[in-house]
């Protein structure tokens, strides 16, 4: 049985990959949780997510920063979060 995939979207319409739905769910939850504290830089978000995974003993296979960036772009494209300049 194949794992279900999610097609990531980009705010500028660029093509992004399909990723495992479970990884998408874990990462989107981590991103949204980290942003509850307020705006973060890319580095701060990455550090918060790594800390959260460690604290909650979440095993995430793959490059956390790569998945974080793809899911973050998808959340921007779907209007769930907003990029601040």
trRosetta pair geometry for C-beta under 8 A, 3 or more apart (Angstrom, degrees):
i j d omega theta_ij theta_ji phi_ij phi_ji
3 20 5.0 -10 133 -132 139 99
3 21 6.9 -161 162 24 91 87
3 22 6.9 -76 -163 6 122 109
4 20 7.5 90 77 -158 53 57
4 21 4.2 -5 96 -3 99 136
4 22 7.9 108 58 -25 89 78
5 18 4.2 40 165 161 128 116
5 19 6.5 152 -152 77 81 19
5 20 6.4 -57 -106 -96 63 32
5 21 6.3 -150 -114 -38 9 82
6 18 6.5 165 77 -158 34 72
6 19 5.8 -24 57 63 88 73
6 20 7.6 9 14 108 89 16
6 21 5.0 116 -34 -98 100 67
6 24 4.4 -1 34 -32 150 164
6 74 8.0 52 137 -148 120 163
7 16 7.6 124 175 81 65 88
7 18 5.0 -38 -92 -98 59 86
8 16 3.8 -74 92 111 109 131
8 17 6.2 33 27 67 117 50
8 18 7.1 -172 2 -100 77 30
8 19 6.3 42 -37 4 111 105
8 24 7.7 -164 -78 -109 89 119
8 70 5.0 -51 -130 173 166 100
8 71 7.1 -102 -117 -86 119 43
8 73 6.8 61 170 82 116 104
8 74 4.5 -100 -151 -70 81 121
9 16 6.6 -163 -95 33 7 124
9 73 7.5 -152 95 126 49 88
9 74 5.2 99 46 -127 68 74
9 77 4.1 -147 111 110 103 155
9 78 6.6 106 60 -48 130 87
10 13 6.1 -64 79 36 96 9
10 14 4.1 -38 79 53 162 80
10 15 7.3 -42 3 2 129 8
10 16 5.2 144 -47 -31 100 114
10 73 5.2 -17 -120 160 66 125
10 74 7.6 -44 -72 -77 39 54
10 77 5.7 132 125 -71 8 137
11 73 6.3 -120 -8 -165 88 77
11 76 4.7 -47 -58 118 122 111
11 77 4.5 -141 -73 -83 54 73
11 83 7.7 -83 -29 -2 168 128
16 70 5.8 143 -170 -146 128 97
16 73 6.6 166 -81 94 153 135
16 74 7.1 -131 81 -67 161 94
17 70 7.0 -40 48 -136 91 146
19 23 5.5 -91 154 77 113 122
19 24 5.6 136 90 -58 110 96
19 67 6.9 128 -152 -127 158 93
19 70 6.6 115 -29 116 143 146
19 71 7.8 -77 54 -67 153 90
20 23 4.3 78 73 9 100 108
20 24 6.8 -167 93 -11 51 84
21 24 5.4 -54 -150 35 34 116
21 25 6.4 34 154 -20 67 104
22 25 5.7 -52 -149 34 32 111
22 26 6.5 31 154 -17 64 105
23 26 5.8 -53 -146 38 32 110
23 27 6.0 23 159 -12 67 112
23 60 7.2 102 -131 -151 88 92
23 61 7.9 -87 -94 61 118 75
23 62 6.6 23 -134 30 144 146
23 67 6.0 -97 164 -143 116 142
24 27 6.1 -64 -143 43 25 104
24 28 5.9 20 163 -17 66 112
24 71 6.0 164 -139 -107 66 113
24 74 7.7 -34 -145 71 110 162
25 28 6.1 -54 -136 38 24 106
25 29 6.3 25 161 -18 60 110
26 29 6.1 -63 -154 37 24 110
26 30 6.4 21 153 -17 63 111
26 58 6.6 154 -159 -176 123 133
26 60 6.3 -178 127 -103 147 108
27 30 5.5 -55 -146 38 33 112
27 31 6.2 33 156 -20 68 105
27 49 7.7 22 -140 -150 70 139
27 60 7.7 99 -69 -138 87 138
27 67 5.0 -133 -89 141 154 110
27 68 6.1 -150 -159 -91 116 52
27 71 4.2 158 116 -1 125 167
28 31 5.7 -51 -144 36 33 111
28 32 6.2 28 159 -14 66 108
28 71 5.3 -134 -69 -179 73 125
28 74 7.7 -69 -91 85 112 117
28 75 6.2 153 -132 -72 95 117
28 80 7.9 17 -162 106 112 159
29 32 6.1 -58 -144 41 26 107
29 33 6.1 28 156 -20 63 112
30 33 5.8 -57 -145 38 26 113
30 34 6.3 26 158 -20 63 108
30 49 4.7 74 155 -130 127 96
30 52 5.6 161 -140 88 99 145
30 53 7.1 1 -115 -56 143 88
30 58 7.9 -153 -77 80 125 166
30 68 7.8 -76 94 -107 121 94
31 34 5.9 -58 -148 35 28 108
31 35 6.4 20 156 -15 63 110
31 45 6.8 24 -130 -169 76 120
31 49 7.0 -5 -74 -85 57 123
31 68 6.7 147 -79 -148 108 80
31 71 6.1 -170 -18 112 145 114
31 72 5.8 -173 -133 -87 148 79
31 75 6.3 -157 108 -12 145 161
31 81 7.2 -85 142 -37 116 156
32 35 5.9 -61 -148 38 30 109
32 36 7.2 51 150 -41 61 91
32 75 7.4 -163 -65 -136 90 148
32 80 7.2 -57 -92 153 113 119
32 81 7.3 -143 -97 -63 72 116
33 36 5.9 -36 -163 0 36 116
33 52 6.7 117 97 -127 134 157
34 37 6.8 -51 178 21 45 108
34 40 6.3 -32 142 -8 106 159
34 45 5.5 113 123 -139 147 72
34 48 4.1 119 -132 113 120 139
34 49 5.9 -58 -50 -61 146 75
34 52 6.9 -110 -70 -28 98 143
35 38 7.4 -123 -171 75 52 12
35 39 7.5 16 -145 -100 85 31
35 40 6.5 -116 -100 7 67 111
35 45 7.6 7 -65 -112 81 108
35 81 6.2 -127 -96 -122 177 124
37 40 7.5 58 75 -58 102 110
37 48 7.8 -155 29 -125 139 151
39 84 5.4 -32 -131 29 138 146
40 44 4.0 -138 -166 92 99 117
40 45 4.4 128 111 -58 134 82
40 48 6.8 -71 -131 0 159 139
41 44 4.6 95 49 7 78 103
41 45 7.0 -142 90 -5 40 86
42 45 5.9 -58 -152 36 28 111
42 46 6.4 28 152 -19 64 108
42 69 7.9 22 -147 -94 114 92
43 46 5.7 -54 -148 36 31 113
43 47 6.3 29 155 -17 65 107
44 47 5.8 -55 -147 38 31 110
44 48 6.2 32 155 -20 65 107
45 48 5.8 -55 -147 37 30 111
45 49 6.3 28 156 -18 65 107
45 68 6.7 153 126 178 110 133
45 72 7.4 69 142 -93 158 140
46 49 5.9 -57 -148 36 28 109
46 50 6.4 27 155 -17 64 107
46 64 7.1 119 -152 118 85 108
46 65 5.4 12 -126 -103 126 91
46 68 6.1 155 -99 81 76 170
47 50 5.8 -55 -147 37 30 110
47 51 6.2 31 154 -19 65 108
48 51 5.7 -57 -148 38 30 112
48 52 6.1 32 153 -22 65 107
49 52 5.5 -52 -144 36 32 113
49 53 6.3 33 156 -19 65 104
49 64 6.3 171 115 174 122 122
49 68 6.0 -173 30 -99 170 131
50 53 5.8 -54 -148 36 30 111
50 54 6.3 28 154 -17 64 108
50 64 6.3 112 -82 117 84 165
51 54 5.8 -58 -149 39 30 111
51 55 6.0 27 156 -18 67 110
52 55 5.8 -54 -140 39 28 109
52 56 6.0 -1 168 7 64 115
52 58 7.3 3 125 21 77 131
53 56 6.5 -71 -138 54 21 92
53 57 8.0 -15 166 166 53 1
53 58 4.3 -94 -141 64 71 104
53 59 7.9 121 -176 -75 105 16
53 60 5.7 -64 -135 -3 141 120
53 64 7.2 -108 -12 -114 159 140
54 57 7.6 18 -178 -75 27 40
60 64 5.9 79 101 -90 138 93
60 67 7.5 -134 172 49 126 155
62 66 6.9 -103 157 65 99 115
62 67 5.7 81 113 -39 126 126
63 66 3.9 56 92 11 115 116
63 67 6.6 157 85 -10 62 85
64 67 6.1 -63 -149 43 29 105
64 68 5.9 34 154 -26 67 110
65 68 5.4 -51 -142 35 30 117
65 69 6.5 31 159 -21 63 103
66 69 6.1 -56 -154 32 27 108
66 70 6.7 20 154 -12 62 108
67 70 5.8 -58 -146 41 34 109
67 71 6.0 24 161 -11 70 111
68 71 6.2 -63 -143 44 24 103
68 72 5.9 29 157 -25 63 112
69 72 5.6 -54 -142 35 26 114
69 73 6.5 28 158 -19 62 104
70 73 5.9 -55 -153 34 29 110
70 74 6.6 28 150 -17 63 106
71 74 5.4 -52 -150 36 36 115
71 75 6.3 38 151 -20 67 103
72 75 5.7 -53 -148 36 31 111
72 76 6.5 34 150 -20 63 104
72 81 7.2 -60 -156 67 70 144
73 76 5.5 -52 -151 35 33 114
73 77 6.3 34 152 -21 66 106
74 77 5.6 -53 -145 36 32 112
74 78 6.3 15 160 -6 66 110
75 78 6.2 -61 -140 46 28 100
75 80 4.4 -79 -164 67 82 113
75 81 4.5 33 133 17 114 108
76 79 7.8 40 177 -68 29 24
76 80 7.7 -80 -61 51 21 72
76 81 5.7 -55 -78 77 60 85
76 82 6.9 104 -128 -114 80 27
76 83 5.7 17 -122 -30 133 100
79 82 7.9 10 -151 -71 51 82
